[in-house]
Amino acid sequence: MGRWQHISGWQIRHCGHPTALYPYYATSRDGREPIIAANGRGFRSLIAAKQAIERLVAGRATLTQDGRILD
């Protein structure tokens, strides 16, 4: 399973399923909370997940209580 560390401490992970349509999700800095896209699924690409974390860190997106990133 792939893992990428954002400079801010957030981690982006791949679910490990080779044919998953939304395989990427993020975890909070402490590694406990899964963070997903606004549609309730993971992210389709690593780039989309990285961009979502960038928006969150920059304050252009918010994180809901159920772990969704909203623009």
PDB file of N, CA, C, O and CB in Angstrom:
ATOM      1  N   MET A   1       0.845  -1.172   0.000  1.00  0.00           N
ATOM      2  CA  MET A   1       0.000   0.000   0.000  1.00  0.00           C
ATOM      3  C   MET A   1       0.895   1.240   0.000  1.00  0.00           C
ATOM      4  O   MET A   1       1.816   1.349   0.809  1.00  0.00           O
ATOM      5  CB  MET A   1      -0.964  -0.005   1.222  1.00  0.00           C
ATOM      6  N   GLY A   2       0.617   2.173  -0.913  1.00  0.00           N
ATOM      7  CA  GLY A   2       1.418   3.376  -1.019  1.00  0.00           C
ATOM      8  C   GLY A   2       1.036   4.420   0.023  1.00  0.00           C
ATOM      9  O   GLY A   2      -0.130   4.553   0.396  1.00  0.00           O
ATOM     10  N   ARG A   3       2.030   5.148   0.477  1.00  0.00           N
ATOM     11  CA  ARG A   3       1.814   6.250   1.418  1.00  0.00           C
ATOM     12  C   ARG A   3       2.669   7.428   0.985  1.00  0.00           C
ATOM     13  O   ARG A   3       3.820   7.269   0.579  1.00  0.00           O
ATOM     14  CB  ARG A   3       2.155   5.825   2.884  1.00  0.00           C
ATOM     15  N   TRP A   4       2.076   8.624   1.080  1.00  0.00           N
ATOM     16  CA  TRP A   4       2.787   9.838   0.757  1.00  0.00           C
ATOM     17  C   TRP A   4       2.575  10.816   1.893  1.00  0.00           C
ATOM     18  O   TRP A   4       1.460  10.961   2.394  1.00  0.00           O
ATOM     19  CB  TRP A   4       2.317  10.431  -0.596  1.00  0.00           C
ATOM     20  N   GLN A   5       3.632  11.483   2.299  1.00  0.00           N
ATOM     21  CA  GLN A   5       3.573  12.442   3.401  1.00  0.00           C
ATOM     22  C   GLN A   5       3.583  13.846   2.825  1.00  0.00           C
ATOM     23  O   GLN A   5       4.519  14.221   2.118  1.00  0.00           O
ATOM     24  CB  GLN A   5       4.758  12.242   4.391  1.00  0.00           C
ATOM     25  N   HIS A   6       2.550  14.626   3.122  1.00  0.00           N
ATOM     26  CA  HIS A   6       2.516  16.030   2.732  1.00  0.00           C
ATOM     27  C   HIS A   6       3.414  16.804   3.689  1.00  0.00           C
ATOM     28  O   HIS A   6       3.579  16.398   4.840  1.00  0.00           O
ATOM     29  CB  HIS A   6       1.053  16.594   2.742  1.00  0.00           C
ATOM     30  N   ILE A   7       3.980  17.881   3.247  1.00  0.00           N
ATOM     31  CA  ILE A   7       4.896  18.663   4.072  1.00  0.00           C
ATOM     32  C   ILE A   7       4.251  19.133   5.380  1.00  0.00           C
ATOM     33  O   ILE A   7       4.952  19.360   6.366  1.00  0.00           O
ATOM     34  CB  ILE A   7       5.396  19.859   3.289  1.00  0.00           C
ATOM     35  N   SER A   8       2.925  19.281   5.395  1.00  0.00           N
ATOM     36  CA  SER A   8       2.203  19.735   6.585  1.00  0.00           C
ATOM     37  C   SER A   8       1.995  18.624   7.621  1.00  0.00           C
ATOM     38  O   SER A   8       1.583  18.896   8.748  1.00  0.00           O
ATOM     39  CB  SER A   8       0.861  20.302   6.179  1.00  0.00           C
ATOM     40  N   GLY A   9       2.276  17.391   7.243  1.00  0.00           N
ATOM     41  CA  GLY A   9       2.096  16.275   8.162  1.00  0.00           C
ATOM     42  C   GLY A   9       0.941  15.363   7.796  1.00  0.00           C
ATOM     43  O   GLY A   9       0.861  14.246   8.306  1.00  0.00           O
ATOM     44  N   TRP A  10       0.044  15.809   6.926  1.00  0.00           N
ATOM     45  CA  TRP A  10      -1.048  14.951   6.473  1.00  0.00           C
ATOM     46  C   TRP A  10      -0.468  13.835   5.622  1.00  0.00           C
ATOM     47  O   TRP A  10       0.532  14.030   4.931  1.00  0.00           O
ATOM     48  CB  TRP A  10      -2.113  15.761   5.676  1.00  0.00           C
ATOM     49  N   GLN A  11      -1.091  12.670   5.669  1.00  0.00           N
ATOM     50  CA  GLN A  11      -0.642  11.543   4.858  1.00  0.00           C
ATOM     51  C   GLN A  11      -1.720  11.181   3.848  1.00  0.00           C
ATOM     52  O   GLN A  11      -2.915  11.255   4.137  1.00  0.00           O
ATOM     53  CB  GLN A  11      -0.296  10.324   5.747  1.00  0.00           C
ATOM     54  N   ILE A  12      -1.279  10.792   2.668  1.00  0.00           N
ATOM     55  CA  ILE A  12      -2.187  10.297   1.633  1.00  0.00           C
ATOM     56  C   ILE A  12      -1.843   8.840   1.424  1.00  0.00           C
ATOM     57  O   ILE A  12      -0.675   8.472   1.299  1.00  0.00           O
ATOM     58  CB  ILE A  12      -2.070  11.123   0.289  1.00  0.00           C
ATOM     59  N   ARG A  13      -2.870   8.019   1.388  1.00  0.00           N
ATOM     60  CA  ARG A  13      -2.662   6.570   1.270  1.00  0.00           C
ATOM     61  C   ARG A  13      -3.474   5.978   0.126  1.00  0.00           C
ATOM     62  O   ARG A  13      -4.503   6.519  -0.281  1.00  0.00           O
ATOM     63  CB  ARG A  13      -3.030   5.871   2.580  1.00  0.00           C
ATOM     64  N   HIS A  14      -2.989   4.869  -0.371  1.00  0.00           N
ATOM     65  CA  HIS A  14      -3.710   4.087  -1.373  1.00  0.00           C
ATOM     66  C   HIS A  14      -4.342   2.916  -0.637  1.00  0.00           C
ATOM     67  O   HIS A  14      -3.716   2.315   0.236  1.00  0.00           O
ATOM     68  CB  HIS A  14      -2.758   3.597  -2.545  1.00  0.00           C
ATOM     69  N   CYS A  15      -5.575   2.594  -0.985  1.00  0.00           N
ATOM     70  CA  CYS A  15      -6.299   1.548  -0.261  1.00  0.00           C
ATOM     71  C   CYS A  15      -5.724   0.148  -0.488  1.00  0.00           C
ATOM     72  O   CYS A  15      -5.975  -0.762   0.302  1.00  0.00           O
ATOM     73  CB  CYS A  15      -7.749   1.564  -0.668  1.00  0.00           C
ATOM     74  N   GLY A  16      -4.960  -0.023  -1.556  1.00  0.00           N
ATOM     75  CA  GLY A  16      -4.347  -1.317  -1.816  1.00  0.00           C
ATOM     76  C   GLY A  16      -5.093  -2.185  -2.810  1.00  0.00           C
ATOM     77  O   GLY A  16      -4.562  -3.201  -3.258  1.00  0.00           O
ATOM     78  N   HIS A  17      -6.297  -1.814  -3.160  1.00  0.00           N
ATOM     79  CA  HIS A  17      -7.070  -2.602  -4.120  1.00  0.00           C
ATOM     80  C   HIS A  17      -6.659  -2.193  -5.532  1.00  0.00           C
ATOM     81  O   HIS A  17      -6.762  -1.012  -5.866  1.00  0.00           O
ATOM     82  CB  HIS A  17      -8.609  -2.404  -3.906  1.00  0.00           C
ATOM     83  N   PRO A  18      -6.202  -3.109  -6.366  1.00  0.00           N
ATOM     84  CA  PRO A  18      -5.660  -2.744  -7.677  1.00  0.00           C
ATOM     85  C   PRO A  18      -6.667  -2.187  -8.672  1.00  0.00           C
ATOM     86  O   PRO A  18      -6.267  -1.504  -9.615  1.00  0.00           O
ATOM     87  CB  PRO A  18      -5.021  -3.922  -8.273  1.00  0.00           C
ATOM     88  N   THR A  19      -7.952  -2.452  -8.500  1.00  0.00           N
ATOM     89  CA  THR A  19      -8.944  -1.948  -9.452  1.00  0.00           C
ATOM     90  C   THR A  19      -9.899  -0.940  -8.824  1.00  0.00           C
ATOM     91  O   THR A  19     -10.966  -0.678  -9.380  1.00  0.00           O
ATOM     92  CB  THR A  19      -9.734  -3.101 -10.031  1.00  0.00           C
ATOM     93  N   ALA A  20      -9.545  -0.379  -7.696  1.00  0.00           N
ATOM     94  CA  ALA A  20     -10.417   0.593  -7.021  1.00  0.00           C
ATOM     95  C   ALA A  20     -10.590   1.840  -7.885  1.00  0.00           C
ATOM     96  O   ALA A  20      -9.634   2.306  -8.504  1.00  0.00           O
ATOM     97  CB  ALA A  20      -9.838   0.978  -5.635  1.00  0.00           C
ATOM     98  N   LEU A  21     -11.795   2.373  -7.927  1.00  0.00           N
ATOM     99  CA  LEU A  21     -12.073   3.587  -8.685  1.00  0.00           C
ATOM    100  C   LEU A  21     -11.700   4.846  -7.907  1.00  0.00           C
ATOM    101  O   LEU A  21     -11.357   5.865  -8.506  1.00  0.00           O
ATOM    102  CB  LEU A  21     -13.540   3.634  -9.067  1.00  0.00           C
ATOM    103  N   TYR A  22     -11.761   4.784  -6.601  1.00  0.00           N
ATOM    104  CA  TYR A  22     -11.412   5.912  -5.736  1.00  0.00           C
ATOM    105  C   TYR A  22     -10.414   5.420  -4.678  1.00  0.00           C
ATOM    106  O   TYR A  22     -10.765   5.316  -3.503  1.00  0.00           O
ATOM    107  CB  TYR A  22     -12.696   6.531  -5.060  1.00  0.00           C
ATOM    108  N   PRO A  23      -9.186   5.119  -5.082  1.00  0.00           N
ATOM    109  CA  PRO A  23      -8.278   4.413  -4.183  1.00  0.00           C
ATOM    110  C   PRO A  23      -7.525   5.268  -3.159  1.00  0.00           C
ATOM    111  O   PRO A  23      -6.933   4.722  -2.228  1.00  0.00           O
ATOM    112  CB  PRO A  23      -7.299   3.697  -4.988  1.00  0.00           C
ATOM    113  N   TYR A  24      -7.536   6.583  -3.309  1.00  0.00           N
ATOM    114  CA  TYR A  24      -6.719   7.420  -2.424  1.00  0.00           C
ATOM    115  C   TYR A  24      -7.563   8.085  -1.347  1.00  0.00           C
ATOM    116  O   TYR A  24      -8.678   8.542  -1.600  1.00  0.00           O
ATOM    117  CB  TYR A  24      -5.982   8.484  -3.231  1.00  0.00           C
ATOM    118  N   TYR A  25      -7.014   8.131  -0.155  1.00  0.00           N
ATOM    119  CA  TYR A  25      -7.638   8.855   0.953  1.00  0.00           C
ATOM    120  C   TYR A  25      -6.521   9.448   1.793  1.00  0.00           C
ATOM    121  O   TYR A  25      -5.364   9.044   1.686  1.00  0.00           O
ATOM    122  CB  TYR A  25      -8.568   7.920   1.815  1.00  0.00           C
ATOM    123  N   ALA A  26      -6.875  10.395   2.615  1.00  0.00           N
ATOM    124  CA  ALA A  26      -5.877  11.032   3.467  1.00  0.00           C
ATOM    125  C   ALA A  26      -6.150  10.651   4.916  1.00  0.00           C
ATOM    126  O   ALA A  26      -7.253  10.237   5.273  1.00  0.00           O
ATOM    127  CB  ALA A  26      -5.889  12.579   3.288  1.00  0.00           C
ATOM    128  N   THR A  27      -5.134  10.799   5.728  1.00  0.00           N
ATOM    129  CA  THR A  27      -5.311  10.612   7.160  1.00  0.00           C
ATOM    130  C   THR A  27      -4.801  11.858   7.863  1.00  0.00           C
ATOM    131  O   THR A  27      -3.890  12.534   7.387  1.00  0.00           O
ATOM    132  CB  THR A  27      -4.570   9.334   7.666  1.00  0.00           C
ATOM    133  N   SER A  28      -5.403  12.143   8.995  1.00  0.00           N
ATOM    134  CA  SER A  28      -5.003  13.311   9.756  1.00  0.00           C
ATOM    135  C   SER A  28      -3.568  13.168  10.227  1.00  0.00           C
ATOM    136  O   SER A  28      -2.961  12.104  10.109  1.00  0.00           O
ATOM    137  CB  SER A  28      -5.936  13.524  10.945  1.00  0.00           C
ATOM    138  N   ARG A  29      -3.045  14.238  10.752  1.00  0.00           N
ATOM    139  CA  ARG A  29      -1.631  14.253  11.149  1.00  0.00           C
ATOM    140  C   ARG A  29      -1.294  13.166  12.163  1.00  0.00           C
ATOM    141  O   ARG A  29      -0.174  12.656  12.183  1.00  0.00           O
ATOM    142  CB  ARG A  29      -1.271  15.606  11.726  1.00  0.00           C
ATOM    143  N   ASP A  30      -2.259  12.814  12.999  1.00  0.00           N
ATOM    144  CA  ASP A  30      -2.004  11.757  13.980  1.00  0.00           C
ATOM    145  C   ASP A  30      -2.288  10.371  13.427  1.00  0.00           C
ATOM    146  O   ASP A  30      -2.085   9.375  14.122  1.00  0.00           O
ATOM    147  CB  ASP A  30      -2.838  11.986  15.217  1.00  0.00           C
ATOM    148  N   GLY A  31      -2.762  10.292  12.170  1.00  0.00           N
ATOM    149  CA  GLY A  31      -2.960   9.014  11.503  1.00  0.00           C
ATOM    150  C   GLY A  31      -4.239   8.275  11.858  1.00  0.00           C
ATOM    151  O   GLY A  31      -4.407   7.119  11.470  1.00  0.00           O
ATOM    152  N   ARG A  32      -5.140   8.915  12.585  1.00  0.00           N
ATOM    153  CA  ARG A  32      -6.333   8.202  13.037  1.00  0.00           C
ATOM    154  C   ARG A  32      -7.555   8.380  12.139  1.00  0.00           C
ATOM    155  O   ARG A  32      -8.291   7.421  11.908  1.00  0.00           O
ATOM    156  CB  ARG A  32      -6.676   8.647  14.410  1.00  0.00           C
ATOM    157  N   GLU A  33      -7.779   9.575  11.639  1.00  0.00           N
ATOM    158  CA  GLU A  33      -9.016   9.841  10.916  1.00  0.00           C
ATOM    159  C   GLU A  33      -8.848   9.687   9.411  1.00  0.00           C
ATOM    160  O   GLU A  33      -7.935  10.282   8.838  1.00  0.00           O
ATOM    161  CB  GLU A  33      -9.511  11.232  11.235  1.00  0.00           C
ATOM    162  N   PRO A  34      -9.694   8.914   8.759  1.00  0.00           N
ATOM    163  CA  PRO A  34      -9.654   8.897   7.291  1.00  0.00           C
ATOM    164  C   PRO A  34     -10.342  10.147   6.749  1.00  0.00           C
ATOM    165  O   PRO A  34     -11.415  10.522   7.222  1.00  0.00           O
ATOM    166  CB  PRO A  34     -10.332   7.611   6.728  1.00  0.00           C
ATOM    167  N   ILE A  35      -9.737  10.779   5.774  1.00  0.00           N
ATOM    168  CA  ILE A  35     -10.259  11.987   5.158  1.00  0.00           C
ATOM    169  C   ILE A  35     -10.593  11.644   3.714  1.00  0.00           C
ATOM    170  O   ILE A  35      -9.769  11.087   2.988  1.00  0.00           O
ATOM    171  CB  ILE A  35      -9.235  13.177   5.249  1.00  0.00           C
ATOM    172  N   ILE A  36     -11.823  11.985   3.304  1.00  0.00           N
ATOM    173  CA  ILE A  36     -12.297  11.607   1.974  1.00  0.00           C
ATOM    174  C   ILE A  36     -12.805  12.828   1.214  1.00  0.00           C
ATOM    175  O   ILE A  36     -12.873  13.929   1.759  1.00  0.00           O
ATOM    176  CB  ILE A  36     -13.405  10.548   2.079  1.00  0.00           C
ATOM    177  N   ALA A  37     -13.157  12.619  -0.037  1.00  0.00           N
ATOM    178  CA  ALA A  37     -13.669  13.689  -0.879  1.00  0.00           C
ATOM    179  C   ALA A  37     -15.095  14.047  -0.475  1.00  0.00           C
ATOM    180  O   ALA A  37     -15.742  13.320   0.279  1.00  0.00           O
ATOM    181  CB  ALA A  37     -13.617  13.283  -2.358  1.00  0.00           C
ATOM    182  N   ALA A  38     -15.570  15.169  -0.983  1.00  0.00           N
ATOM    183  CA  ALA A  38     -16.910  15.653  -0.657  1.00  0.00           C
ATOM    184  C   ALA A  38     -18.002  14.677  -1.095  1.00  0.00           C
ATOM    185  O   ALA A  38     -19.094  14.682  -0.525  1.00  0.00           O
ATOM    186  CB  ALA A  38     -17.142  17.005  -1.304  1.00  0.00           C
ATOM    187  N   ASN A  39     -17.726  13.846  -2.095  1.00  0.00           N
ATOM    188  CA  ASN A  39     -18.733  12.899  -2.586  1.00  0.00           C
ATOM    189  C   ASN A  39     -18.874  11.664  -1.691  1.00  0.00           C
ATOM    190  O   ASN A  39     -19.671  10.775  -1.992  1.00  0.00           O
ATOM    191  CB  ASN A  39     -18.382  12.464  -3.996  1.00  0.00           C
ATOM    192  N   GLY A  40     -18.118  11.599  -0.606  1.00  0.00           N
ATOM    193  CA  GLY A  40     -18.217  10.470   0.312  1.00  0.00           C
ATOM    194  C   GLY A  40     -17.342   9.292  -0.058  1.00  0.00           C
ATOM    195  O   GLY A  40     -17.366   8.257   0.608  1.00  0.00           O
ATOM    196  N   ARG A  41     -16.586   9.445  -1.098  1.00  0.00           N
ATOM    197  CA  ARG A  41     -15.659   8.392  -1.540  1.00  0.00           C
ATOM    198  C   ARG A  41     -14.241   8.912  -1.395  1.00  0.00           C
ATOM    199  O   ARG A  41     -14.019  10.046  -0.970  1.00  0.00           O
ATOM    200  CB  ARG A  41     -15.943   7.956  -3.021  1.00  0.00           C
ATOM    201  N   GLY A  42     -13.296   8.078  -1.750  1.00  0.00           N
ATOM    202  CA  GLY A  42     -11.907   8.518  -1.771  1.00  0.00           C
ATOM    203  C   GLY A  42     -11.669   9.416  -2.972  1.00  0.00           C
ATOM    204  O   GLY A  42     -12.613   9.894  -3.601  1.00  0.00           O
ATOM    205  N   PHE A  43     -10.422   9.635  -3.280  1.00  0.00           N
ATOM    206  CA  PHE A  43     -10.041  10.462  -4.424  1.00  0.00           C
ATOM    207  C   PHE A  43      -9.640   9.557  -5.576  1.00  0.00           C
ATOM    208  O   PHE A  43      -9.054   8.496  -5.361  1.00  0.00           O
ATOM    209  CB  PHE A  43      -8.883  11.432  -4.056  1.00  0.00           C
ATOM    210  N   ARG A  44      -9.951   9.970  -6.793  1.00  0.00           N
ATOM    211  CA  ARG A  44      -9.652   9.154  -7.976  1.00  0.00           C
ATOM    212  C   ARG A  44      -8.165   9.091  -8.277  1.00  0.00           C
ATOM    213  O   ARG A  44      -7.681   8.096  -8.816  1.00  0.00           O
ATOM    214  CB  ARG A  44     -10.385   9.697  -9.180  1.00  0.00           C
ATOM    215  N   SER A  45      -7.438  10.146  -7.932  1.00  0.00           N
ATOM    216  CA  SER A  45      -6.016  10.175  -8.260  1.00  0.00           C
ATOM    217  C   SER A  45      -5.212  10.742  -7.097  1.00  0.00           C
ATOM    218  O   SER A  45      -5.742  11.423  -6.219  1.00  0.00           O
ATOM    219  CB  SER A  45      -5.771  11.003  -9.532  1.00  0.00           C
ATOM    220  N   LEU A  46      -3.941  10.447  -7.120  1.00  0.00           N
ATOM    221  CA  LEU A  46      -3.037  10.986  -6.114  1.00  0.00           C
ATOM    222  C   LEU A  46      -2.995  12.507  -6.211  1.00  0.00           C
ATOM    223  O   LEU A  46      -2.948  13.198  -5.193  1.00  0.00           O
ATOM    224  CB  LEU A  46      -1.623  10.394  -6.279  1.00  0.00           C
ATOM    225  N   ILE A  47      -3.013  13.020  -7.421  1.00  0.00           N
ATOM    226  CA  ILE A  47      -2.986  14.473  -7.621  1.00  0.00           C
ATOM    227  C   ILE A  47      -4.217  15.123  -6.994  1.00  0.00           C
ATOM    228  O   ILE A  47      -4.096  16.153  -6.331  1.00  0.00           O
ATOM    229  CB  ILE A  47      -2.911  14.812  -9.127  1.00  0.00           C
ATOM    230  N   ALA A  48      -5.395  14.541  -7.191  1.00  0.00           N
ATOM    231  CA  ALA A  48      -6.618  15.094  -6.606  1.00  0.00           C
ATOM    232  C   ALA A  48      -6.553  15.093  -5.086  1.00  0.00           C
ATOM    233  O   ALA A  48      -7.001  16.044  -4.446  1.00  0.00           O
ATOM    234  CB  ALA A  48      -7.838  14.303  -7.074  1.00  0.00           C
ATOM    235  N   ALA A  49      -6.005  14.049  -4.511  1.00  0.00           N
ATOM    236  CA  ALA A  49      -5.872  13.978  -3.053  1.00  0.00           C
ATOM    237  C   ALA A  49      -4.886  15.034  -2.560  1.00  0.00           C
ATOM    238  O   ALA A  49      -5.143  15.696  -1.555  1.00  0.00           O
ATOM    239  CB  ALA A  49      -5.412  12.569  -2.615  1.00  0.00           C
ATOM    240  N   LYS A  50      -3.762  15.197  -3.259  1.00  0.00           N
ATOM    241  CA  LYS A  50      -2.780  16.207  -2.876  1.00  0.00           C
ATOM    242  C   LYS A  50      -3.376  17.610  -2.971  1.00  0.00           C
ATOM    243  O   LYS A  50      -3.149  18.440  -2.090  1.00  0.00           O
ATOM    244  CB  LYS A  50      -1.530  16.101  -3.761  1.00  0.00           C
ATOM    245  N   GLN A  51      -4.129  17.878  -4.022  1.00  0.00           N
ATOM    246  CA  GLN A  51      -4.743  19.190  -4.192  1.00  0.00           C
ATOM    247  C   GLN A  51      -5.753  19.472  -3.086  1.00  0.00           C
ATOM    248  O   GLN A  51      -5.845  20.603  -2.608  1.00  0.00           O
ATOM    249  CB  GLN A  51      -5.418  19.286  -5.557  1.00  0.00           C
ATOM    250  N   ALA A  52      -6.503  18.471  -2.680  1.00  0.00           N
ATOM    251  CA  ALA A  52      -7.476  18.644  -1.599  1.00  0.00           C
ATOM    252  C   ALA A  52      -6.775  18.990  -0.286  1.00  0.00           C
ATOM    253  O   ALA A  52      -7.234  19.861   0.454  1.00  0.00           O
ATOM    254  CB  ALA A  52      -8.321  17.369  -1.428  1.00  0.00           C
ATOM    255  N   ILE A  53      -5.680  18.319  -0.001  1.00  0.00           N
ATOM    256  CA  ILE A  53      -4.916  18.614   1.219  1.00  0.00           C
ATOM    257  C   ILE A  53      -4.318  20.010   1.133  1.00  0.00           C
ATOM    258  O   ILE A  53      -4.304  20.733   2.129  1.00  0.00           O
ATOM    259  CB  ILE A  53      -3.798  17.563   1.439  1.00  0.00           C
ATOM    260  N   GLU A  54      -3.827  20.402  -0.034  1.00  0.00           N
ATOM    261  CA  GLU A  54      -3.293  21.761  -0.217  1.00  0.00           C
ATOM    262  C   GLU A  54      -4.366  22.805   0.091  1.00  0.00           C
ATOM    263  O   GLU A  54      -4.094  23.787   0.782  1.00  0.00           O
ATOM    264  CB  GLU A  54      -2.764  21.949  -1.662  1.00  0.00           C
ATOM    265  N   ARG A  55      -5.596  22.598  -0.423  1.00  0.00           N
ATOM    266  CA  ARG A  55      -6.694  23.542  -0.157  1.00  0.00           C
ATOM    267  C   ARG A  55      -7.036  23.579   1.327  1.00  0.00           C
ATOM    268  O   ARG A  55      -7.299  24.646   1.882  1.00  0.00           O
ATOM    269  CB  ARG A  55      -7.944  23.161  -0.972  1.00  0.00           C
ATOM    270  N   LEU A  56      -7.033  22.419   1.963  1.00  0.00           N
ATOM    271  CA  LEU A  56      -7.341  22.339   3.390  1.00  0.00           C
ATOM    272  C   LEU A  56      -6.294  23.089   4.215  1.00  0.00           C
ATOM    273  O   LEU A  56      -6.640  23.869   5.103  1.00  0.00           O
ATOM    274  CB  LEU A  56      -7.420  20.871   3.840  1.00  0.00           C
ATOM    275  N   VAL A  57      -5.031  22.854   3.922  1.00  0.00           N
ATOM    276  CA  VAL A  57      -3.938  23.497   4.656  1.00  0.00           C
ATOM    277  C   VAL A  57      -3.954  25.017   4.431  1.00  0.00           C
ATOM    278  O   VAL A  57      -3.664  25.784   5.349  1.00  0.00           O
ATOM    279  CB  VAL A  57      -2.574  22.904   4.221  1.00  0.00           C
ATOM    280  N   ALA A  58      -4.292  25.444   3.214  1.00  0.00           N
ATOM    281  CA  ALA A  58      -4.310  26.873   2.880  1.00  0.00           C
ATOM    282  C   ALA A  58      -5.559  27.580   3.407  1.00  0.00           C
ATOM    283  O   ALA A  58      -5.653  28.804   3.323  1.00  0.00           O
ATOM    284  CB  ALA A  58      -4.221  27.053   1.373  1.00  0.00           C
ATOM    285  N   GLY A  59      -6.518  26.827   3.947  1.00  0.00           N
ATOM    286  CA  GLY A  59      -7.729  27.431   4.474  1.00  0.00           C
ATOM    287  C   GLY A  59      -8.802  27.684   3.432  1.00  0.00           C
ATOM    288  O   GLY A  59      -9.783  28.371   3.714  1.00  0.00           O
ATOM    289  N   ARG A  60      -8.634  27.139   2.229  1.00  0.00           N
ATOM    290  CA  ARG A  60      -9.630  27.299   1.172  1.00  0.00           C
ATOM    291  C   ARG A  60     -10.657  26.183   1.164  1.00  0.00           C
ATOM    292  O   ARG A  60     -11.585  26.199   0.356  1.00  0.00           O
ATOM    293  CB  ARG A  60      -8.953  27.366  -0.169  1.00  0.00           C
ATOM    294  N   ALA A  61     -10.501  25.215   2.053  1.00  0.00           N
ATOM    295  CA  ALA A  61     -11.447  24.102   2.191  1.00  0.00           C
ATOM    296  C   ALA A  61     -11.636  23.835   3.680  1.00  0.00           C
ATOM    297  O   ALA A  61     -10.794  24.192   4.504  1.00  0.00           O
ATOM    298  CB  ALA A  61     -10.939  22.809   1.439  1.00  0.00           C
ATOM    299  N   THR A  62     -12.749  23.204   4.001  1.00  0.00           N
ATOM    300  CA  THR A  62     -13.018  22.870   5.397  1.00  0.00           C
ATOM    301  C   THR A  62     -13.189  21.361   5.527  1.00  0.00           C
ATOM    302  O   THR A  62     -13.462  20.658   4.555  1.00  0.00           O
ATOM    303  CB  THR A  62     -14.281  23.614   5.915  1.00  0.00           C
ATOM    304  N   LEU A  63     -13.022  20.897   6.733  1.00  0.00           N
ATOM    305  CA  LEU A  63     -13.148  19.479   7.039  1.00  0.00           C
ATOM    306  C   LEU A  63     -14.395  19.286   7.887  1.00  0.00           C
ATOM    307  O   LEU A  63     -14.524  19.903   8.945  1.00  0.00           O
ATOM    308  CB  LEU A  63     -11.879  18.939   7.770  1.00  0.00           C
ATOM    309  N   THR A  64     -15.319  18.435   7.436  1.00  0.00           N
ATOM    310  CA  THR A  64     -16.539  18.181   8.191  1.00  0.00           C
ATOM    311  C   THR A  64     -16.272  17.166   9.292  1.00  0.00           C
ATOM    312  O   THR A  64     -15.219  16.529   9.322  1.00  0.00           O
ATOM    313  CB  THR A  64     -17.660  17.684   7.262  1.00  0.00           C
ATOM    314  N   GLN A  65     -17.230  17.023  10.190  1.00  0.00           N
ATOM    315  CA  GLN A  65     -17.065  16.076  11.298  1.00  0.00           C
ATOM    316  C   GLN A  65     -16.973  14.637  10.827  1.00  0.00           C
ATOM    317  O   GLN A  65     -16.352  13.806  11.490  1.00  0.00           O
ATOM    318  CB  GLN A  65     -18.209  16.213  12.269  1.00  0.00           C
ATOM    319  N   ASP A  66     -17.589  14.329   9.682  1.00  0.00           N
ATOM    320  CA  ASP A  66     -17.518  12.954   9.182  1.00  0.00           C
ATOM    321  C   ASP A  66     -16.326  12.715   8.266  1.00  0.00           C
ATOM    322  O   ASP A  66     -16.241  11.667   7.625  1.00  0.00           O
ATOM    323  CB  ASP A  66     -18.787  12.611   8.448  1.00  0.00           C
ATOM    324  N   GLY A  67     -15.391  13.687   8.194  1.00  0.00           N
ATOM    325  CA  GLY A  67     -14.137  13.479   7.467  1.00  0.00           C
ATOM    326  C   GLY A  67     -14.166  13.801   6.003  1.00  0.00           C
ATOM    327  O   GLY A  67     -13.351  13.273   5.247  1.00  0.00           O
ATOM    328  N   ARG A  68     -15.084  14.659   5.564  1.00  0.00           N
ATOM    329  CA  ARG A  68     -15.125  15.060   4.154  1.00  0.00           C
ATOM    330  C   ARG A  68     -14.491  16.430   3.982  1.00  0.00           C
ATOM    331  O   ARG A  68     -14.665  17.321   4.814  1.00  0.00           O
ATOM    332  CB  ARG A  68     -16.577  15.073   3.627  1.00  0.00           C
ATOM    333  N   ILE A  69     -13.761  16.584   2.900  1.00  0.00           N
ATOM    334  CA  ILE A  69     -13.179  17.887   2.577  1.00  0.00           C
ATOM    335  C   ILE A  69     -14.143  18.598   1.649  1.00  0.00           C
ATOM    336  O   ILE A  69     -14.496  18.090   0.585  1.00  0.00           O
ATOM    337  CB  ILE A  69     -11.756  17.746   1.921  1.00  0.00           C
ATOM    338  N   LEU A  70     -14.567  19.794   2.073  1.00  0.00           N
ATOM    339  CA  LEU A  70     -15.495  20.592   1.274  1.00  0.00           C
ATOM    340  C   LEU A  70     -14.825  21.895   0.851  1.00  0.00           C
ATOM    341  O   LEU A  70     -14.151  22.551   1.646  1.00  0.00           O
ATOM    342  CB  LEU A  70     -16.794  20.881   2.063  1.00  0.00           C
ATOM    343  N   ASP A  71     -15.026  22.259  -0.421  1.00  0.00           N
ATOM    344  CA  ASP A  71     -14.479  23.535  -0.932  1.00  0.00           C
ATOM    345  C   ASP A  71     -15.379  24.677  -0.544  1.00  0.00           C
ATOM    346  O   ASP A  71     -15.096  25.828  -0.877  1.00  0.00           O
ATOM    347  CB  ASP A  71     -14.311  23.499  -2.466  1.00  0.00           C
TER     348      ASP A  71
END
